[in-house]
């Protein structure tokens, strides 16, 4: 599996996807190695049994995300080199979602690939789609110019660079409206639904709550903090797991290309509120858990 696709090849909310998110968030901070037991304990905080977690670890090992690495006789896992690169790219994409301005340049990718290379042609189209490119025509794709280096990486990885030409362009001149053109080039409704699902599922987490003196839930006041806990950890991991495919598929188009009710800004703002509230207490919970386990 290509490193470009590793971020999207598991269904959000599945055990494999949640485990991959836990690894992406915390294995590097733990020094690049984590014992199998530690991973099981963290996944138990997400409601997953040890048996199921070990099965998911086997899947991630087969996908070259992690390597088995026993230390002092303790079984555990490290990241593969490809996974480390993929996670670094994912960090940039996840925490800094794209947002084009009207004056930003575009990248056009034109290619003609013979039938003898149809499998590579299929892979190219699939991978361009998964990084947020739109389809103008079968052999002509479009994306923000900020993605040009990733496009070059994909073409090089598939050994198709000689069959493609890349153009850097200003705003496309279309026969109708830019909104109509964008709706044909990208499946914007599918991307909008991802944002809406995220807002529906995690909207409450964007307004953290605490227990008042009577034990009842009350809105978190300005300056108050979310306590490190298994609940904070689960909230944060589930948020990242659901969110992380959205910045890949959402090209971050300028307002002129989007419908008036586009939910992207609301989804992005919610994501940043959750990160601000839960990232630190979740990380503290993980460090406390690993320390209690003797690491």
C-alpha positions as CSV (number, residue, x, y, z in Angstrom):
1,X,0.0,0.0,0.0
2,X,1.3,3.4,-0.9
3,X,2.2,5.7,1.9
4,X,-0.1,8.3,0.3
5,X,-3.0,6.0,0.9
6,X,-2.2,4.7,4.3
7,X,-4.1,7.6,5.9
8,X,-7.3,6.6,4.2
9,X,-7.2,2.9,3.8
10,X,-9.1,2.1,7.1
11,X,-12.7,3.1,7.8
12,X,-12.8,5.8,10.5
13,X,-14.0,4.4,13.7
14,X,-12.8,0.9,13.0
15,X,-10.3,-0.7,15.4
16,X,-7.5,-0.6,12.8
17,X,-8.2,3.0,12.1
18,X,-8.3,4.0,15.8
19,X,-5.1,2.1,16.5
20,X,-3.4,3.8,13.5
21,X,-4.5,7.1,14.9
22,X,-3.2,6.3,18.4
23,X,0.1,5.3,16.9
24,X,0.2,8.4,14.8
25,X,-0.5,10.6,17.8
26,X,1.6,9.0,20.5
27,X,4.2,6.5,19.3
28,X,6.7,9.2,18.2
29,X,6.3,11.1,21.4
30,X,7.0,7.9,23.3
31,X,10.5,7.7,21.8
32,X,9.5,5.9,18.6
33,X,8.8,2.6,20.4
34,X,5.8,1.3,22.4
35,X,5.2,-2.1,23.9
36,X,2.3,-4.2,22.8
37,X,1.0,-4.1,26.3
38,X,1.0,-0.3,26.3
39,X,-1.0,-0.3,23.0
40,X,-3.5,-2.7,24.4
41,X,-4.0,-0.6,27.5
42,X,-4.5,2.6,25.5
43,X,-6.9,0.8,23.2
44,X,-8.9,-0.5,26.1
45,X,-9.6,3.2,27.0
46,X,-11.3,3.3,23.6
47,X,-13.4,0.2,24.4
48,X,-11.3,-2.3,22.4
49,X,-10.2,-5.7,23.8
50,X,-6.7,-6.9,23.8
51,X,-7.4,-9.7,21.4
52,X,-9.0,-7.3,18.8
53,X,-6.1,-4.8,19.3
54,X,-3.5,-7.5,18.6
55,X,-5.4,-8.5,15.4
56,X,-5.4,-4.9,14.3
57,X,-1.6,-4.6,15.0
58,X,-1.1,-7.6,12.7
59,X,-3.0,-5.7,10.0
60,X,-0.9,-2.6,10.4
61,X,2.3,-4.7,10.3
62,X,1.2,-6.3,7.0
63,X,0.5,-2.8,5.7
64,X,4.1,-1.8,6.6
65,X,2.9,0.8,9.1
66,X,4.7,-0.8,12.1
67,X,7.5,-3.2,12.7
68,X,7.8,-5.8,15.5
69,X,10.6,-4.8,17.8
70,X,11.3,-6.5,21.1
71,X,13.3,-4.5,23.6
72,X,14.8,-6.1,26.7
73,X,12.6,-9.1,26.0
74,X,9.5,-6.9,25.9
75,X,7.5,-7.2,22.6
76,X,6.6,-4.0,21.0
77,X,6.5,-2.0,17.8
78,X,8.3,0.8,16.0
79,X,7.3,2.8,12.9
80,X,8.5,1.8,9.4
81,X,10.4,4.5,7.5
82,X,7.6,4.9,5.1
83,X,5.1,5.3,7.9
84,X,7.2,8.0,9.6
85,X,7.2,10.0,6.4
86,X,3.5,9.5,5.9
87,X,2.8,10.6,9.5
88,X,4.9,13.8,9.1
89,X,2.9,14.6,5.9
90,X,-0.3,13.8,7.7
91,X,0.5,16.2,10.6
92,X,0.9,19.1,8.2
93,X,-2.3,18.3,6.4
94,X,-4.4,17.4,9.4
95,X,-3.5,20.4,11.6
96,X,-3.2,23.0,8.8
97,X,-6.2,22.4,6.5
98,X,-5.9,24.0,3.1
99,X,-7.7,27.2,2.3
100,X,-7.1,28.8,-1.0
101,X,-7.5,32.5,-1.7
102,X,-8.9,33.8,-5.0
103,X,-5.4,34.8,-6.2
104,X,-3.6,31.5,-5.4
105,X,-2.3,29.5,-8.4
106,X,-3.6,26.2,-9.6
107,X,-1.8,23.1,-10.8
108,X,-3.1,21.2,-13.9
109,X,-1.9,17.6,-14.5
110,X,-2.2,16.4,-18.1
111,X,-1.4,12.7,-18.8
112,X,-1.7,10.1,-21.5
113,X,-1.0,6.6,-20.4
114,X,-1.1,3.6,-22.8
115,X,-3.4,0.7,-22.2
116,X,-0.4,-1.5,-21.4
117,X,0.0,0.6,-18.2
118,X,-3.7,0.7,-17.3
119,X,-3.0,-0.5,-13.7
120,X,-0.6,2.4,-13.2
121,X,-3.2,4.7,-14.8
122,X,-5.8,3.4,-12.3
123,X,-3.4,3.9,-9.4
124,X,-2.6,7.4,-10.6
125,X,-6.2,8.5,-10.7
126,X,-6.9,6.9,-7.3
127,X,-4.0,8.6,-5.7
128,X,-4.7,12.0,-7.2
129,X,-8.3,11.7,-5.9
130,X,-7.1,10.9,-2.4
131,X,-4.9,14.0,-2.2
132,X,-7.8,16.3,-3.2
133,X,-7.4,16.7,-7.0
134,X,-10.4,17.2,-9.2
135,X,-11.1,15.7,-12.6
136,X,-11.6,18.1,-15.4
137,X,-11.4,15.3,-18.0
138,X,-10.1,11.7,-18.1
139,X,-6.5,12.9,-18.7
140,X,-6.7,16.3,-17.1
141,X,-6.8,16.9,-13.4
142,X,-6.7,20.1,-11.2
143,X,-5.6,20.9,-7.7
144,X,-4.2,23.8,-5.7
145,X,-0.6,24.5,-6.7
146,X,0.4,23.9,-3.0
147,X,-0.1,20.2,-3.8
148,X,2.3,20.2,-6.8
149,X,5.1,18.5,-4.8
150,X,2.8,15.7,-3.8
151,X,1.7,15.2,-7.4
152,X,5.3,15.0,-8.4
153,X,5.9,12.4,-5.7
154,X,3.0,10.3,-7.0
155,X,4.1,10.5,-10.6
156,X,7.7,9.6,-9.7
157,X,6.6,6.7,-7.4
158,X,4.5,5.2,-10.3
159,X,7.3,5.9,-12.8
160,X,4.8,8.0,-14.9
161,X,6.6,11.4,-14.8
162,X,7.6,11.2,-18.5
163,X,3.9,10.6,-19.5
164,X,2.6,13.7,-17.7
165,X,2.8,17.5,-18.1
166,X,2.2,19.9,-15.2
167,X,1.0,23.4,-15.8
168,X,0.8,26.2,-13.2
169,X,-2.2,28.4,-14.0
170,X,-4.3,31.3,-12.7
171,X,-8.1,30.9,-12.1
172,X,-9.6,28.7,-14.8
173,X,-11.8,30.4,-17.3
174,X,-15.0,28.3,-17.6
175,X,-18.1,28.6,-19.8
176,X,-20.5,28.7,-16.9
177,X,-20.1,29.5,-13.2
178,X,-17.1,28.5,-11.1
179,X,-19.4,26.8,-8.7
180,X,-20.9,24.6,-11.4
181,X,-17.4,23.8,-12.7
182,X,-16.1,22.8,-9.3
183,X,-19.2,20.6,-8.6
184,X,-18.3,18.6,-11.7
185,X,-14.5,18.4,-11.0
186,X,-14.9,17.4,-7.4
187,X,-17.5,15.5,-5.5
188,X,-18.2,18.5,-3.3
189,X,-21.4,17.0,-1.8
190,X,-19.5,14.0,-0.5
191,X,-16.8,16.3,1.0
192,X,-19.6,18.5,2.5
193,X,-21.2,15.4,4.1
194,X,-17.9,14.4,5.7
195,X,-17.8,17.9,7.3
196,X,-21.4,17.6,8.4
197,X,-20.8,14.1,9.9
198,X,-17.9,15.4,11.8
199,X,-19.9,18.4,13.1
200,X,-22.8,16.1,14.1
201,X,-20.6,13.5,15.8
202,X,-18.2,15.8,17.6
203,X,-20.1,19.1,18.0
204,X,-20.7,18.5,21.7
205,X,-16.9,17.9,22.2
206,X,-16.3,21.4,20.9
207,X,-18.1,22.8,23.9
208,X,-16.4,20.9,26.7
209,X,-18.3,20.4,29.9
210,X,-17.4,19.7,33.6
211,X,-19.3,18.7,36.6
212,X,-20.6,21.5,38.8
213,X,-20.8,21.3,42.6
214,X,-24.0,19.3,42.5
215,X,-22.5,16.7,40.1
216,X,-24.5,17.9,37.2
217,X,-22.9,18.8,33.8
218,X,-22.2,22.4,33.2
219,X,-20.5,24.3,30.3
220,X,-16.7,24.7,30.7
221,X,-16.0,28.3,31.6
222,X,-13.2,30.4,30.0
223,X,-9.9,29.5,31.5
224,X,-11.0,26.1,32.9
225,X,-9.2,23.0,31.6
226,X,-10.2,19.5,30.6
227,X,-8.7,17.1,33.1
228,X,-6.4,14.3,31.8
229,X,-8.6,11.2,31.7
230,X,-9.5,8.2,29.7
231,X,-12.6,10.1,28.5
232,X,-10.5,13.1,27.3
233,X,-8.2,10.6,25.5
234,X,-11.1,8.8,23.8
235,X,-12.7,12.1,22.8
236,X,-9.5,13.4,21.2
237,X,-8.5,10.2,19.4
238,X,-12.0,9.7,18.0
239,X,-12.0,13.3,16.8
240,X,-8.7,13.0,15.0
241,X,-9.7,9.6,13.6
242,X,-12.8,11.0,12.1
243,X,-11.2,14.3,10.9
244,X,-7.9,13.1,9.4
245,X,-9.3,12.1,6.0
246,X,-11.2,15.3,5.5
247,X,-8.2,17.6,4.9
248,X,-7.0,15.2,2.2
249,X,-10.3,15.1,0.3
250,X,-11.2,18.8,0.8
251,X,-9.2,20.8,-1.6
252,X,-9.9,24.0,0.3
253,X,-11.4,25.9,-2.6
254,X,-11.9,29.7,-2.7
255,X,-15.4,30.9,-1.8
256,X,-16.2,31.6,-5.4
257,X,-16.1,27.9,-6.1
258,X,-18.3,26.8,-3.2
259,X,-22.0,26.8,-2.5
260,X,-23.3,29.3,0.0
261,X,-24.0,26.7,2.7
262,X,-20.5,25.1,2.5
263,X,-19.8,23.6,6.0
264,X,-16.0,23.5,5.7
265,X,-15.4,26.6,7.8
266,X,-17.6,25.4,10.6
267,X,-16.0,21.9,10.6
268,X,-12.5,23.4,10.6
269,X,-13.3,25.7,13.5
270,X,-14.8,22.9,15.5
271,X,-11.7,20.8,14.9
272,X,-9.4,23.5,16.2
273,X,-11.6,24.0,19.3
274,X,-11.4,20.3,20.1
275,X,-7.6,20.2,19.6
276,X,-7.2,23.3,21.8
277,X,-9.3,21.7,24.6
278,X,-8.3,18.0,24.5
279,X,-4.8,17.6,22.9
280,X,-2.9,18.4,26.1
281,X,-5.0,16.5,28.6
282,X,-5.1,13.5,26.2
283,X,-1.3,13.5,25.9
284,X,-1.0,13.8,29.7
285,X,-3.2,10.8,30.1
286,X,-1.1,8.8,27.7
287,X,2.2,9.8,29.4
288,X,0.7,8.9,32.8
289,X,-0.5,5.6,31.5
290,X,2.9,4.7,30.1
291,X,4.6,5.8,33.3
292,X,2.3,3.7,35.4
293,X,3.2,0.7,33.2
294,X,6.9,1.3,33.9
295,X,7.9,3.1,30.7
